[in-house]
Amino acid sequence: MRVIRKISITVCGGLLLLLGIIMIALPGPAILIIPLALTILALEYQWAKHYLKISQKMLSKSARKLDLLIRRIKHRK
């Protein structure tokens, strides 16, 4: 059963990751798909967990910057 689980996670996560990478160049929600794929792959692979943490930090930093920008724009009016 462990082998089947690992294969299922690898295939599902791998396909989503590939789809997310393709969506970087094509229209699509790559910013949502790639972290989702990494979350699935992180269930079995340490490297995916590492990249997931990096992407979480980057997205949090971007969200804080966007929040500050929105606040500045609101205060100008």
Backbone as CSV, one residue per row, in Angstrom:
resi,resn,N_x,N_y,N_z,CA_x,CA_y,CA_z,C_x,C_y,C_z
1,MET,0.812,-1.202,0.000,0.000,0.000,0.000,0.854,1.264,0.000
2,ARG,1.981,1.217,0.688,2.877,2.379,0.764,3.378,2.758,-0.629
3,VAL,3.689,1.764,-1.437,4.195,2.020,-2.788,3.106,2.661,-3.647
4,ILE,1.892,2.165,-3.527,0.780,2.718,-4.303,0.531,4.172,-3.904
5,ARG,0.604,4.455,-2.601,0.414,5.830,-2.113,1.487,6.753,-2.681
6,LYS,2.732,6.300,-2.634,3.833,7.131,-3.123,3.703,7.377,-4.628
7,ILE,3.349,6.353,-5.368,3.173,6.504,-6.816,2.021,7.468,-7.110
8,SER,0.915,7.330,-6.381,-0.243,8.213,-6.592,0.105,9.668,-6.304
9,ILE,0.807,9.898,-5.203,1.209,11.259,-4.841,2.174,11.818,-5.876
10,THR,3.113,10.997,-6.319,4.098,11.444,-7.306,3.429,11.813,-8.629
11,VAL,2.534,10.975,-9.089,1.863,11.233,-10.370,0.953,12.459,-10.269
12,CYS,0.124,12.508,-9.246,-0.812,13.627,-9.084,-0.062,14.945,-8.882
13,GLY,0.874,14.955,-7.953,1.647,16.169,-7.692,2.507,16.573,-8.869
14,GLY,3.106,15.591,-9.524,3.957,15.868,-10.680,3.186,16.470,-11.838
15,LEU,2.003,15.927,-12.098,1.179,16.472,-13.183,0.708,17.893,-12.871
16,LEU,0.318,18.122,-11.621,-0.088,19.478,-11.242,1.083,20.450,-11.325
17,LEU,2.265,20.006,-10.908,3.443,20.867,-10.985,3.768,21.197,-12.440
18,LEU,3.706,20.204,-13.298,3.942,20.428,-14.725,2.909,21.402,-15.297
19,LEU,1.658,21.216,-14.927,0.594,22.117,-15.374,0.847,23.543,-14.877
20,GLY,1.269,23.677,-13.634,1.572,24.997,-13.081,2.720,25.670,-13.793
21,ILE,3.750,24.903,-14.118,4.901,25.456,-14.843,4.481,25.911,-16.238
22,ILE,3.630,25.135,-16.883,3.119,25.526,-18.200,2.303,26.810,-18.090
23,MET,1.559,26.946,-16.990,0.715,28.130,-16.800,1.522,29.398,-16.522
24,ILE,2.796,29.270,-16.252,3.628,30.464,-16.094,3.695,31.200,-17.428
25,ALA,3.830,30.443,-18.513,3.925,31.042,-19.846,2.548,31.278,-20.468
26,LEU,1.609,30.408,-20.179,0.261,30.521,-20.734,-0.677,31.116,-19.694
27,PRO,-1.816,31.632,-20.121,-2.769,32.169,-19.147,-3.282,31.065,-18.220
28,GLY,-3.255,31.355,-16.949,-3.745,30.389,-15.977,-3.255,30.734,-14.583
29,PRO,-3.860,30.125,-13.581,-3.530,30.448,-12.189,-2.304,29.689,-11.664
30,ALA,-1.156,29.910,-12.264,0.066,29.209,-11.853,0.397,29.476,-10.395
31,ILE,0.088,30.677,-9.913,0.411,31.048,-8.536,-0.392,30.217,-7.524
32,LEU,-1.476,29.609,-7.960,-2.257,28.717,-7.102,-1.899,27.250,-7.316
33,ILE,-1.658,26.874,-8.556,-1.426,25.473,-8.900,-0.074,24.975,-8.394
34,ILE,0.969,25.782,-8.527,2.309,25.340,-8.124,2.379,25.065,-6.618
35,PRO,1.904,25.974,-5.745,1.922,25.627,-4.317,1.052,24.411,-3.971
36,LEU,-0.059,24.250,-4.673,-0.900,23.074,-4.454,-0.138,21.802,-4.803
37,ALA,0.545,21.816,-5.933,1.341,20.658,-6.351,2.455,20.375,-5.350
38,LEU,3.117,21.422,-4.886,4.189,21.237,-3.901,3.646,20.697,-2.582
39,THR,2.442,21.112,-2.209,1.817,20.593,-0.989,1.576,19.096,-1.104
40,ILE,1.092,18.667,-2.242,0.854,17.238,-2.462,2.174,16.476,-2.464
41,LEU,3.160,16.985,-3.193,4.459,16.312,-3.266,5.187,16.309,-1.919
42,ALA,4.938,17.324,-1.087,5.590,17.407,0.227,5.136,16.297,1.172
43,LEU,4.048,15.628,0.834,3.621,14.487,1.642,4.635,13.351,1.589
44,GLU,5.424,13.289,0.522,6.391,12.205,0.340,7.831,12.656,0.145
45,TYR,8.040,13.898,-0.304,9.388,14.321,-0.689,9.846,15.543,0.102
46,GLN,11.035,15.440,0.677,11.604,16.529,1.465,11.918,17.749,0.591
47,TRP,12.383,17.530,-0.642,12.713,18.650,-1.526,11.475,19.500,-1.806
48,ALA,10.325,18.846,-1.944,9.083,19.586,-2.204,8.695,20.411,-0.980
49,LYS,8.923,19.861,0.209,8.634,20.593,1.441,9.500,21.849,1.529
50,HIS,10.761,21.715,1.129,11.686,22.849,1.132,11.197,23.954,0.189
51,TYR,10.851,23.584,-1.039,10.380,24.582,-2.006,9.013,25.149,-1.629
52,LEU,8.200,24.361,-0.960,6.904,24.855,-0.487,7.105,25.949,0.559
53,LYS,8.035,25.744,1.473,8.321,26.772,2.485,8.832,28.052,1.831
54,ILE,9.696,27.908,0.836,10.199,29.082,0.116,9.050,29.822,-0.566
55,SER,8.171,29.084,-1.235,7.052,29.733,-1.934,6.095,30.390,-0.943
56,GLN,5.889,29.783,0.225,5.022,30.388,1.237,5.606,31.711,1.731
57,LYS,6.915,31.738,1.953,7.565,32.976,2.394,7.442,34.061,1.326
58,MET,7.658,33.686,0.067,7.573,34.658,-1.024,6.152,35.202,-1.169
59,LEU,5.156,34.322,-1.082,3.769,34.763,-1.220,3.347,35.642,-0.046
60,SER,3.806,35.311,1.154,3.488,36.144,2.324,4.110,37.528,2.193
61,LYS,5.346,37.569,1.739,6.033,38.848,1.552,5.312,39.686,0.490
62,SER,4.910,39.049,-0.600,4.184,39.755,-1.662,2.842,40.272,-1.160
63,ALA,2.156,39.478,-0.349,0.861,39.900,0.191,1.017,41.104,1.109
64,ARG,2.065,41.114,1.932,2.307,42.267,2.812,2.591,43.529,1.998
65,LYS,3.402,43.400,0.951,3.717,44.558,0.108,2.465,45.081,-0.591
66,LEU,1.644,44.176,-1.087,0.409,44.578,-1.754,-0.538,45.258,-0.772
67,ASP,-0.611,44.741,0.449,-1.446,45.348,1.477,-0.996,46.776,1.776
68,LEU,0.307,46.987,1.890,0.834,48.335,2.123,0.514,49.271,0.960
69,LEU,0.646,48.769,-0.253,0.340,49.573,-1.433,-1.130,49.986,-1.448
70,ILE,-2.011,49.059,-1.138,-3.446,49.361,-1.112,-3.755,50.396,-0.038
71,ARG,-3.125,50.268,1.126,-3.341,51.250,2.197,-2.875,52.642,1.775
72,ARG,-1.738,52.723,1.101,-1.236,54.022,0.634,-2.193,54.652,-0.367
73,ILE,-2.711,53.844,-1.270,-3.641,54.352,-2.283,-4.923,54.850,-1.620
74,LYS,-5.424,54.128,-0.626,-6.646,54.549,0.071,-6.442,55.854,0.821
75,HIS,-5.270,56.052,1.397,-5.009,57.266,2.176,-4.807,58.491,1.293
76,ARG,-4.497,58.305,0.030,-4.315,59.432,-0.893,-5.633,60.112,-1.207
77,LYS,-6.698,59.372,-1.173,-8.004,59.902,-1.594,-8.607,60.772,-0.567
